[in-house]
């Protein structure tokens, strides 16, 4: 009734407490905005895709399948933006919002289920505010206007990464290699 929002980190919960937040009870109590995110890598997930797989497993084994693939997708997109109060700018692809996009190479006809089987190796492109900042060499042409793009080997593949930004003081115009 108070509009509570929840951010769930099941892998670190399981590591630290051998249990996790009762997402099923939160949903039944009317908590509609539940974001999913790793909170630390020491005992939690090392990336969002790993956290999604843990959440899917917990959902199937502990919460009687309440967490569908589509619900888990929402938890890492629009629900995450709502939990942070930035859903007017992020969380969905709409005119007037930032174009923050991840393109994955996956198999299957259901994009929500495919997300749950993806690994970091399957990340073909990452765009932030409509700018391609990371991805496969085949998609590097989508980042021609960004200076400072470099190639590096990750997950057994050569990828490009664009991190140098002269307009951002905290990066000091550094490249990835620097």
NORRA-V859326 format. One record per residue. RES is the residue in three letters. PHI is phi in whole degrees, 0 to 359 (NA if undefined). Layout:
<<RES/PHI> <RES/PHI>>
This chain:
<<UNK/NA> <UNK/272> <UNK/76> <UNK/301> <UNK/239> <UNK/226> <UNK/246> <UNK/251> <UNK/232> <UNK/296> <UNK/294> <UNK/290> <UNK/302> <UNK/294> <UNK/294> <UNK/280> <UNK/239> <UNK/57> <UNK/199> <UNK/217> <UNK/305> <UNK/280> <UNK/300> <UNK/300> <UNK/291> <UNK/298> <UNK/297> <UNK/296> <UNK/278> <UNK/97> <UNK/282> <UNK/266> <UNK/258> <UNK/234> <UNK/266> <UNK/238> <UNK/200> <UNK/287> <UNK/254> <UNK/194> <UNK/266> <UNK/296> <UNK/234> <UNK/247> <UNK/283> <UNK/270> <UNK/200> <UNK/295> <UNK/295> <UNK/296> <UNK/297> <UNK/299> <UNK/294> <UNK/295> <UNK/298> <UNK/298> <UNK/297> <UNK/298> <UNK/300> <UNK/288> <UNK/274> <UNK/247> <UNK/244> <UNK/49> <UNK/72> <UNK/297> <UNK/263> <UNK/287> <UNK/300> <UNK/292> <UNK/295> <UNK/297> <UNK/301> <UNK/299> <UNK/293> <UNK/257> <UNK/238> <UNK/295> <UNK/296> <UNK/297> <UNK/295> <UNK/296> <UNK/298> <UNK/269> <UNK/75> <UNK/239> <UNK/291> <UNK/283> <UNK/244> <UNK/227> <UNK/104> <UNK/206> <UNK/268> <UNK/216> <UNK/302> <UNK/95> <UNK/263> <UNK/296> <UNK/267> <UNK/265> <UNK/223> <UNK/241> <UNK/251> <UNK/248> <UNK/264> <UNK/223> <UNK/255> <UNK/115> <UNK/266> <UNK/261> <UNK/296> <UNK/290> <UNK/292> <UNK/298> <UNK/301> <UNK/286> <UNK/256> <UNK/287> <UNK/234> <UNK/305> <UNK/298> <UNK/276> <UNK/284> <UNK/266> <UNK/201> <UNK/234> <UNK/242> <UNK/235> <UNK/55> <UNK/81> <UNK/251> <UNK/287> <UNK/244> <UNK/202> <UNK/165> <UNK/284> <UNK/297> <UNK/298> <UNK/259> <UNK/298> <UNK/297> <UNK/280> <UNK/236> <UNK/289> <UNK/269> <UNK/266> <UNK/285> <UNK/79> <UNK/284> <UNK/231> <UNK/256> <UNK/210> <UNK/263> <UNK/221> <UNK/54> <UNK/76> <UNK/228> <UNK/270> <UNK/238> <UNK/251> <UNK/220> <UNK/240> <UNK/241> <UNK/288> <UNK/225> <UNK/291> <UNK/272> <UNK/248> <UNK/297> <UNK/289> <UNK/267> <UNK/54> <UNK/57> <UNK/274> <UNK/275> <UNK/299> <UNK/299> <UNK/290>>
